[in-house]
Amino acid sequence: MVDRTLLLIAMLIWSGTIARAAAPDENDYYRLVPVAVSETSTSSRSANWKPAPDGLALEVSGLAVLDHRRVAVAIRKGEIWILDGVYDDPPKDVTYHRFASALHEPLGLLKHGDAFYTAQRSELTRIRDTDGDGEADEYLTVAKGWGVTGGYHEYAYGPKLDRDGNLWLTLNIGMGLKGAQLDRTIKDPILGYRQGRWRGWGMKVTPTGDLMPVCAGMRSPCGIGANAAGDMFYTDQQGNWVATNSLHHMREGAFFHHPEALASMSEQGSPISGIENVPGGLPYPEAMKKFPQLQPPAVWFPYKKAGQSATDIMLDESHGKFGPFAGQLFVGEFTQAAMNRVFLEKVDGQYQGACFPFRSRFASAVLRMAQGTDGSVFVGLTNRGWSSLGTAAYGLQRLVWTGKVPFEILEMRAKPDGFELVFTKPVDAATATQASSCEMSSHTYLYHSTYGSDEIQKQRLNVKKATVSKDGLRIRLYVDGLRELFVHELVAPGIRSREGEPLLHPHAWYTLNRIPNPKE
């Protein structure tokens, strides 16, 4: 009897070990390769990490892929470096060459034609090597004209290129301005907000060199990027007037959430006018009724669930070399040292969509991303100024698809009476149609001057029915109680693939700005 008991215990332990070993892990599908990572302490270093050269703080603030061997990185201290040998796996002989210096905190990098472009604090600069010696000797001002008072948060981000050849920039709002800094800012006579010129605005520079204000209401617009259609987006970070991290479609005359940007509303060239009152302390759906110029984000990232400080935007243009997510957007995450994924669709001519967790456990805060020639993704890291998860303060990593397809929700599409889920692999119909396999709820946020917002007006939703397509790649969820301008949260721990796999990430959050018309 004792022997049989011991045997049963041993079998249970063994089966539990196998079950744990079989559980999906992000690293099984997307592997992190260190290119140059400096550890915060020597005791935490492993043989797999390759530090940057002594004396080089590789706080990556801009990133541009050059070819199948090299990338260029801008760093916070004001330099551009060219790294060669970065695709080796593992990198053994990466070389470092300083191309440019004496820049004022560049927060972006673009290789366009024969030149690099970067946004410094006070200007957009074009940088070239005209004599072919491998070092920059020409620094030309492409555009300037926004306010710089010396405030710590007056960052300028970019540039990114759109389909028409325009260069896009975003300008951080000035925070904590006081004393002489306030004396040099503009005061709007109607609303009374004080900020430097064009602070909190999205700007574009035309191919002829004209600096044009496009949209306003930004707080900390760290990320800029284009989707597959060529439309431009930016990310914002939670703070006063900004409920949680968000993704916005930039277009002419749009106002988003931070009213201090309206200090430049009366400036020549402003596409925004006529705002005389900003209602505060209201749930977003009510605020939008009273404030018709206020435009909702295409996607909200629920705080802590889907990051705490959104950064860069990258479009997967690999045509499948980076896995099954071609054409979707990836958004960097600073505090959690992670990356999220975004699916977008248009309803009523406006963008909305869903965000999903994608990859965690980077070595430090993810600030910049760029897709390599082989489809892999270079990830620039730096946590200076704010803390983040991870073992490093800064560096460069490369994210490589292993060739193994994860079982994930590929798309989440809005329907008049629910949602349609598209998967990367066929689902098991039995688990997909069980009532306990998925749950849904919805919430909104408060539009107010206070820092961030809790999830408010929460409501559990009734998933009445789930049907599975013949090929197993789609589940149609019929849901009671859809609400416009609310985030709809999906948790699907019970769904399995036909091979019995659980979802690698069973959570999704859809920002339902418009419920589709059933006749369309």
C-alpha positions as CSV (number, residue, x, y, z in Angstrom):
1,M,0.0,0.0,0.0
2,V,2.9,2.4,0.9
3,D,4.6,1.6,-2.4
4,R,1.4,2.3,-4.4
5,T,1.0,5.7,-2.5
6,L,4.6,6.7,-3.2
7,L,4.2,5.7,-6.9
8,L,1.0,7.8,-7.1
9,I,2.8,10.8,-5.5
10,A,5.7,10.4,-7.9
11,M,3.4,10.3,-10.9
12,L,1.6,13.4,-9.8
13,I,4.9,15.3,-9.3
14,W,6.1,14.1,-12.7
15,S,2.8,15.0,-14.4
16,G,2.9,18.5,-12.8
17,T,6.5,19.0,-13.9
18,I,5.5,18.1,-17.5
19,A,2.5,20.4,-17.4
20,R,4.6,23.3,-16.2
21,A,7.3,22.6,-18.8
22,A,4.6,22.5,-21.5
23,A,3.1,25.8,-20.6
24,P,3.7,28.4,-23.3
25,D,6.4,31.0,-22.7
26,E,7.1,34.1,-24.7
27,N,10.7,33.1,-25.1
28,D,9.6,30.0,-27.0
29,Y,8.4,32.2,-29.8
30,Y,10.3,35.5,-29.6
31,R,13.9,35.3,-28.4
32,L,15.9,38.2,-27.0
33,V,19.4,38.5,-28.2
34,P,21.7,41.0,-26.4
35,V,23.6,43.2,-28.7
36,A,25.1,45.6,-26.2
37,V,23.6,45.7,-22.7
38,S,25.2,47.3,-19.6
39,E,24.2,45.6,-16.4
40,T,23.3,47.7,-13.3
41,S,25.6,45.5,-11.2
42,T,28.4,43.1,-12.1
43,S,26.9,40.5,-9.8
44,S,23.9,40.3,-12.1
45,R,25.8,39.8,-15.3
46,S,25.5,36.6,-17.2
47,A,27.8,35.2,-19.9
48,N,25.1,35.9,-22.5
49,W,25.2,39.7,-22.0
50,K,27.6,41.7,-24.1
51,P,28.3,45.2,-22.6
52,A,28.9,48.3,-24.6
53,P,32.5,49.6,-24.6
54,D,33.7,51.1,-21.4
55,G,32.8,54.8,-21.2
56,L,29.9,54.5,-23.7
57,A,26.5,54.9,-22.0
58,L,24.4,53.4,-24.8
59,E,21.1,55.2,-23.6
60,V,19.4,54.6,-26.9
61,S,17.1,57.5,-27.8
62,G,16.9,57.0,-31.6
63,L,17.4,54.0,-33.8
64,A,17.7,53.5,-37.5
65,V,18.5,50.3,-39.4
66,L,21.1,50.9,-42.2
67,D,21.5,47.5,-43.9
68,H,22.0,43.8,-43.2
69,R,25.0,44.4,-40.9
70,R,24.6,47.9,-39.3
71,V,22.3,50.1,-37.2
72,A,22.7,53.7,-36.1
73,V,21.7,54.8,-32.6
74,A,21.3,58.2,-31.1
75,I,22.0,58.4,-27.4
76,R,20.8,60.8,-24.7
77,K,24.1,62.5,-24.2
78,G,24.0,63.9,-27.8
79,E,25.8,61.5,-30.1
80,I,25.1,59.2,-33.0
81,W,26.9,55.9,-33.2
82,I,27.1,53.3,-36.0
83,L,27.2,49.7,-34.8
84,D,28.4,47.0,-37.2
85,G,27.9,43.2,-36.8
86,V,24.6,43.5,-34.9
87,Y,22.9,40.6,-36.7
88,D,25.3,38.0,-35.5
89,D,23.7,35.5,-33.1
90,P,25.2,35.8,-30.6
91,P,27.0,39.1,-31.5
92,K,30.7,38.4,-31.0
93,D,32.5,41.3,-32.7
94,V,30.2,44.3,-32.7
95,T,32.2,47.4,-33.7
96,Y,31.3,51.0,-32.6
97,H,32.0,54.1,-34.6
98,R,30.9,57.6,-33.4
99,F,29.4,59.4,-36.4
100,A,28.1,62.7,-34.8
101,S,28.3,64.6,-31.5
102,A,27.3,67.8,-29.7
103,L,23.6,67.3,-30.1
104,H,21.1,68.5,-27.5
105,E,19.2,65.4,-26.3
106,P,18.1,63.8,-29.6
107,L,15.0,61.8,-29.2
108,G,14.6,60.1,-32.5
109,L,16.7,59.1,-35.5
110,L,15.8,58.7,-39.2
111,K,18.0,57.8,-42.1
112,H,16.5,59.5,-45.2
113,G,18.5,59.7,-48.5
114,D,22.1,60.5,-47.7
115,A,21.5,62.1,-44.3
116,F,20.4,61.4,-40.8
117,Y,17.6,63.5,-39.3
118,T,17.0,64.0,-35.5
119,A,14.9,66.2,-33.3
120,Q,16.9,68.1,-30.8
121,R,15.4,70.2,-28.1
122,S,15.1,73.3,-30.2
123,E,15.3,72.1,-33.8
124,L,15.1,69.4,-36.4
125,T,18.6,68.8,-37.7
126,R,19.9,67.2,-40.9
127,I,23.3,65.6,-40.5
128,R,25.6,64.4,-43.3
129,D,29.1,63.2,-43.9
130,T,30.1,65.2,-47.0
131,D,33.7,64.2,-47.4
132,G,33.3,60.5,-46.9
133,D,35.6,60.1,-43.9
134,G,32.8,58.4,-41.8
135,E,32.1,61.3,-39.5
136,A,29.5,64.0,-39.8
137,D,30.7,67.4,-41.0
138,E,27.5,69.1,-41.9
139,Y,24.7,69.9,-39.4
140,L,21.9,71.9,-41.0
141,T,18.7,73.2,-39.4
142,V,15.7,71.8,-41.2
143,A,13.0,73.4,-39.0
144,K,12.7,75.3,-35.7
145,G,10.3,77.7,-34.1
146,W,8.8,76.0,-31.1
147,G,9.2,77.3,-27.6
148,V,12.0,76.2,-25.4
149,T,12.2,77.7,-21.9
150,G,14.6,75.3,-20.2
151,G,11.9,73.2,-18.6
152,Y,13.1,69.6,-18.0
153,H,10.1,68.0,-19.8
154,E,10.2,70.1,-23.0
155,Y,11.2,67.1,-25.1
156,A,11.0,67.1,-28.9
157,Y,10.5,63.6,-30.5
158,G,11.1,62.4,-34.0
159,P,11.2,62.6,-36.9
160,K,9.2,59.9,-38.7
161,L,8.4,60.0,-42.4
162,D,4.9,59.7,-43.8
163,R,3.8,58.5,-47.3
164,D,3.9,62.0,-48.7
165,G,7.5,62.7,-47.7
166,N,6.6,64.9,-44.7
167,L,8.7,64.6,-41.5
168,W,6.6,64.4,-38.3
169,L,7.5,65.7,-34.8
170,T,5.8,65.7,-31.5
171,L,6.4,68.2,-28.7
172,N,6.1,67.4,-25.0
173,I,4.1,69.8,-22.9
174,G,6.2,71.9,-20.5
175,M,5.7,70.6,-16.9
176,G,6.4,72.3,-13.7
177,L,7.2,75.7,-15.3
178,K,7.8,78.5,-12.8
179,G,9.5,81.8,-12.3
180,A,11.5,83.0,-15.3
181,Q,10.3,80.1,-17.4
182,L,6.7,81.3,-17.0
183,D,7.7,84.8,-18.0
184,R,9.0,83.5,-21.3
185,T,5.8,81.5,-22.2
186,I,2.7,82.4,-24.0
187,K,-0.5,83.0,-22.1
188,D,-3.8,82.4,-23.9
189,P,-6.2,85.3,-23.3
190,I,-9.3,83.0,-23.2
191,L,-8.3,79.9,-21.4
192,G,-5.4,81.2,-19.4
193,Y,-3.0,78.3,-20.1
194,R,0.7,79.1,-20.1
195,Q,3.1,77.1,-22.3
196,G,5.9,77.6,-24.8
197,R,4.9,78.0,-28.4
198,W,3.4,74.8,-29.9
199,R,4.1,72.8,-26.8
200,G,1.8,69.8,-26.8
201,W,1.4,69.8,-30.6
202,G,2.0,67.4,-33.4
203,M,4.0,69.1,-36.2
204,K,5.0,68.2,-39.7
205,V,7.8,69.5,-41.9
206,T,6.9,69.5,-45.6
207,P,9.5,68.5,-48.3
208,T,9.8,72.2,-49.0
209,G,10.9,72.9,-45.4
210,D,7.7,74.5,-44.0
211,L,6.9,73.7,-40.3
212,M,3.2,73.2,-40.0
213,P,1.1,72.6,-36.8
214,V,-1.3,69.7,-37.3
215,C,-3.0,68.6,-34.1
216,A,-2.9,69.4,-30.4
217,G,-3.6,68.2,-26.8
218,M,-0.5,66.0,-26.2
219,R,1.1,65.5,-22.9
220,S,4.1,63.3,-23.3
221,P,4.0,62.1,-27.0
222,C,7.0,59.9,-26.9
223,G,6.2,57.6,-29.9
224,I,5.4,58.4,-33.5
225,G,4.7,56.0,-36.3
226,A,2.7,55.2,-39.5
227,N,0.3,52.3,-39.9
228,A,0.1,50.2,-43.1
229,A,-2.2,52.7,-44.7
230,G,0.4,55.5,-44.2
231,D,-1.6,57.4,-41.5
232,M,0.4,58.8,-38.6
233,F,-0.1,58.0,-35.0
234,Y,1.4,59.0,-31.7
235,T,1.4,57.5,-28.1
236,D,0.8,59.5,-25.0
237,Q,1.5,58.7,-21.4
238,Q,-0.7,58.9,-18.3
239,G,-0.7,62.1,-16.3
240,N,-2.8,65.2,-15.7
241,W,-5.7,65.3,-18.2
242,V,-4.5,61.9,-19.6
243,A,-6.4,59.0,-18.0
244,T,-4.0,56.2,-19.1
245,N,-1.6,55.5,-21.9
246,S,-3.1,55.9,-25.3
247,L,-2.6,55.7,-29.1
248,H,-4.0,58.5,-31.3
249,H,-4.5,59.1,-35.1
250,M,-2.9,62.4,-35.9
251,R,-4.8,64.5,-38.4
252,E,-5.4,68.1,-39.1
253,G,-7.4,70.1,-36.5
254,A,-7.7,67.2,-34.1
255,F,-7.6,68.0,-30.4
256,F,-6.8,65.2,-28.0
257,H,-6.8,65.6,-24.2
258,H,-4.3,68.1,-22.7
259,P,-5.8,71.6,-22.8
260,E,-2.5,73.4,-21.9
261,A,-1.6,72.9,-25.6
262,L,-4.3,75.4,-26.4
263,A,-2.0,78.2,-25.3
264,S,-0.9,78.2,-29.0
265,M,-4.4,78.0,-30.4
266,S,-4.2,81.7,-31.4
267,E,-0.8,81.3,-33.1
268,Q,-0.6,81.9,-36.9
269,G,-1.2,78.7,-38.7
270,S,-3.1,77.0,-35.9
271,P,-5.7,74.6,-37.4
272,I,-7.7,74.7,-34.1
273,S,-9.9,77.6,-33.1
274,G,-13.1,78.4,-31.2
275,I,-12.4,76.4,-28.0
276,E,-13.7,78.6,-25.1
277,N,-14.3,76.1,-22.4
278,V,-12.7,72.8,-21.3
279,P,-15.1,70.7,-19.1
280,G,-13.3,68.7,-16.4
281,G,-14.3,66.1,-13.9
282,L,-16.6,64.2,-16.3
283,P,-16.5,60.6,-17.6
284,Y,-15.1,60.6,-21.1
285,P,-18.5,59.9,-22.9
286,E,-20.0,62.9,-21.2
287,A,-17.0,65.2,-21.7
288,M,-17.1,64.5,-25.4
289,K,-20.8,65.5,-25.6
290,K,-19.9,68.9,-23.9
291,F,-16.6,69.3,-25.7
292,P,-17.1,68.4,-29.4
293,Q,-13.6,69.2,-30.4
294,L,-12.2,66.5,-28.0
295,Q,-11.2,63.4,-30.0
296,P,-10.9,60.0,-28.3
297,P,-7.8,57.8,-28.7
298,A,-7.9,55.0,-31.2
299,V,-6.8,52.7,-28.4
300,W,-6.5,53.0,-24.6
301,F,-3.9,50.9,-22.8
302,P,-5.4,50.1,-19.4
303,Y,-3.0,51.1,-16.8
304,K,-0.6,48.4,-15.5
305,K,-2.6,45.8,-17.4
306,A,-1.2,47.0,-20.7
307,G,1.8,49.1,-19.6
308,Q,2.4,52.2,-17.6
309,S,4.3,54.5,-20.0
310,A,3.9,54.0,-23.8
311,T,6.8,54.8,-26.0
312,D,7.7,54.1,-29.7
313,I,5.5,52.8,-32.5
314,M,6.7,50.3,-35.0
315,L,4.8,48.8,-38.0
316,D,5.6,45.2,-38.8
317,E,6.6,45.4,-42.5
318,S,8.3,42.0,-42.6
319,H,5.6,40.2,-44.6
320,G,5.7,37.3,-42.2
321,K,9.4,37.2,-41.2
322,F,8.5,38.4,-37.7
323,G,5.7,35.9,-37.3
324,P,1.9,36.1,-38.0
325,F,1.4,39.8,-37.1
326,A,2.4,41.5,-40.4
327,G,0.7,44.9,-40.8
328,Q,0.1,45.4,-37.1
329,L,1.6,48.0,-34.8
330,F,3.9,47.3,-31.9
331,V,4.1,49.8,-29.0
332,G,7.1,50.1,-26.6
333,E,6.6,50.2,-22.9
334,F,9.0,52.0,-20.6
335,T,8.2,51.1,-17.0
336,Q,7.4,47.5,-17.5
337,A,10.3,47.0,-20.0
338,A,7.9,45.4,-22.4
339,M,6.1,45.6,-25.8
340,N,2.4,45.6,-26.6
341,R,0.7,44.8,-29.9
342,V,-2.2,46.8,-31.6
343,F,-4.8,45.8,-34.1
344,L,-6.6,48.7,-35.7
345,E,-9.7,48.9,-37.9
346,K,-11.9,51.8,-39.2
347,V,-15.5,52.2,-38.1
348,D,-17.5,55.2,-39.3
349,G,-14.3,56.4,-40.9
350,Q,-12.4,56.6,-37.6
351,Y,-9.7,54.3,-36.2
352,Q,-10.4,52.1,-33.2
353,G,-9.1,48.7,-32.1
354,A,-7.6,46.4,-29.6
355,C,-4.3,46.1,-27.7
356,F,-2.7,42.9,-26.6
357,P,0.4,42.0,-24.5
358,F,3.2,40.8,-26.7
359,R,6.7,40.5,-25.1
360,S,8.0,41.2,-21.6
361,R,11.3,40.9,-19.7
362,F,13.5,43.2,-21.8
363,A,16.7,44.2,-20.0
364,S,15.5,47.7,-19.5
365,A,12.9,50.3,-20.5
366,V,11.9,50.0,-24.1
367,L,12.2,53.5,-25.7
368,R,12.9,52.9,-29.4
369,M,12.2,50.0,-31.9
370,A,13.2,49.4,-35.5
371,Q,12.7,46.4,-37.8
372,G,15.8,44.8,-39.3
373,T,16.3,43.7,-42.8
374,D,15.6,40.1,-41.8
375,G,12.4,40.9,-40.0
376,S,13.9,40.9,-36.5
377,V,13.4,43.9,-34.3
378,F,16.1,46.0,-32.7
379,V,15.0,47.5,-29.3
380,G,16.8,50.5,-27.8
381,L,16.8,50.7,-24.1
382,T,17.3,53.4,-21.5
383,N,15.7,54.0,-18.1
384,R,17.3,57.3,-17.3
385,G,15.0,59.7,-15.5
386,W,12.5,57.0,-14.5
387,S,12.8,53.5,-13.1
388,S,11.9,50.4,-15.0
389,L,11.9,46.6,-14.7
390,G,15.0,44.8,-15.9
391,T,18.6,44.2,-15.0
392,A,20.2,47.0,-17.1
393,A,20.1,50.7,-17.2
394,Y,20.5,50.9,-21.0
395,G,21.5,49.1,-24.1
396,L,20.4,47.4,-27.3
397,Q,18.6,44.1,-27.8
398,R,17.3,42.2,-30.8
399,L,14.0,40.4,-30.8
400,V,14.0,37.3,-33.1
401,W,11.1,35.1,-34.1
402,T,12.0,31.5,-33.5
403,G,9.7,30.3,-36.4
404,K,7.2,28.8,-33.9
405,V,3.7,30.3,-34.2
406,P,2.2,31.3,-30.8
407,F,-1.5,30.6,-30.2
408,E,-2.8,34.2,-29.9
409,I,-5.8,36.4,-30.6
410,L,-4.6,37.9,-33.9
411,E,-7.5,40.4,-34.4
412,M,-10.4,41.6,-32.4
413,R,-13.1,43.2,-34.6
414,A,-16.2,45.2,-33.5
415,K,-19.6,43.9,-34.6
416,P,-23.0,45.5,-34.0
417,D,-23.8,42.9,-31.4
418,G,-20.4,41.8,-30.2
419,F,-17.0,41.0,-31.5
420,E,-15.2,38.7,-33.9
421,L,-12.0,37.1,-32.7
422,V,-9.4,35.9,-35.3
423,F,-6.7,33.5,-34.1
424,T,-3.3,32.6,-35.3
425,K,-4.2,28.8,-35.1
426,P,-7.5,26.9,-35.3
427,V,-9.3,26.8,-32.0
428,D,-10.9,23.8,-30.3
429,A,-14.6,24.3,-30.8
430,A,-15.6,22.6,-27.6
431,T,-13.6,24.9,-25.3
432,A,-14.4,28.0,-27.5
433,T,-18.1,27.6,-27.0
434,Q,-18.1,26.9,-23.3
435,A,-19.6,29.7,-21.2
436,S,-16.7,29.7,-18.8
437,S,-14.0,30.1,-21.5
438,C,-14.2,33.8,-21.7
439,E,-15.5,36.8,-19.8
440,M,-16.0,40.4,-20.8
441,S,-16.4,43.7,-19.0
442,S,-16.3,47.4,-19.9
443,H,-15.2,50.6,-18.3
444,T,-14.3,54.2,-19.1
445,Y,-12.2,56.9,-17.6
446,L,-12.5,60.4,-16.0
447,Y,-11.5,63.4,-18.0
448,H,-10.0,65.7,-15.4
449,S,-6.8,67.7,-14.5
450,T,-5.8,65.2,-11.9
451,Y,-3.0,62.7,-12.6
452,G,-4.5,59.7,-14.4
453,S,-7.8,58.1,-13.8
454,D,-9.1,54.9,-12.2
455,E,-11.4,52.7,-14.4
456,I,-14.9,53.9,-13.7
457,Q,-18.4,52.9,-14.6
458,K,-17.3,49.3,-14.7
459,Q,-19.9,46.7,-15.9
460,R,-19.7,43.0,-16.5
461,L,-21.0,41.9,-19.9
462,N,-23.1,38.9,-20.8
463,V,-21.5,36.8,-23.5
464,K,-24.7,35.2,-24.8
465,K,-23.3,32.9,-27.4
466,A,-20.0,32.0,-29.1
467,T,-19.8,30.3,-32.6
468,V,-16.8,29.0,-34.3
469,S,-16.0,29.2,-38.1
470,K,-15.5,26.0,-40.0
471,D,-11.8,26.6,-40.3
472,G,-11.6,27.2,-36.6
473,L,-9.8,30.5,-37.0
474,R,-12.7,32.8,-36.0
475,I,-15.0,33.0,-33.0
476,R,-18.0,35.2,-33.1
477,L,-19.0,36.5,-29.7
478,Y,-22.5,37.8,-29.2
479,V,-22.4,40.3,-26.3
480,D,-25.1,42.2,-24.5
481,G,-24.5,45.8,-23.3
482,L,-21.9,47.2,-25.7
483,R,-21.2,50.9,-24.9
484,E,-19.6,53.5,-27.1
485,L,-16.5,55.2,-25.9
486,F,-15.9,52.4,-23.4
487,V,-13.0,50.0,-23.2
488,H,-14.2,46.4,-23.6
489,E,-12.0,43.9,-21.8
490,L,-11.8,40.3,-22.8
491,V,-10.3,37.5,-20.7
492,A,-10.2,34.1,-22.4
493,P,-8.3,31.6,-20.2
494,G,-10.4,28.6,-21.2
495,I,-10.0,28.7,-25.0
496,R,-7.6,26.1,-26.4
497,S,-6.2,25.4,-29.8
498,R,-6.9,22.1,-31.6
499,E,-3.6,20.9,-30.2
500,G,-4.7,21.8,-26.7
501,E,-2.6,24.9,-26.2
502,P,-3.8,27.7,-24.0
503,L,-3.5,31.3,-25.3
504,L,-0.1,32.7,-24.8
505,H,-1.8,36.0,-23.8
506,P,-5.5,35.5,-22.9
507,H,-6.2,39.2,-22.4
508,A,-7.4,41.9,-24.9
509,W,-8.8,45.4,-24.6
510,Y,-10.9,46.9,-27.4
511,T,-11.6,50.7,-27.4
512,L,-15.1,50.8,-28.8
513,N,-15.5,54.4,-30.0
514,R,-18.2,53.5,-32.5
515,I,-20.5,50.5,-32.6
516,P,-20.7,49.4,-36.3
517,N,-23.9,49.9,-38.1
518,P,-25.6,46.5,-38.7
519,K,-26.5,47.6,-42.3
520,E,-22.8,48.0,-43.2
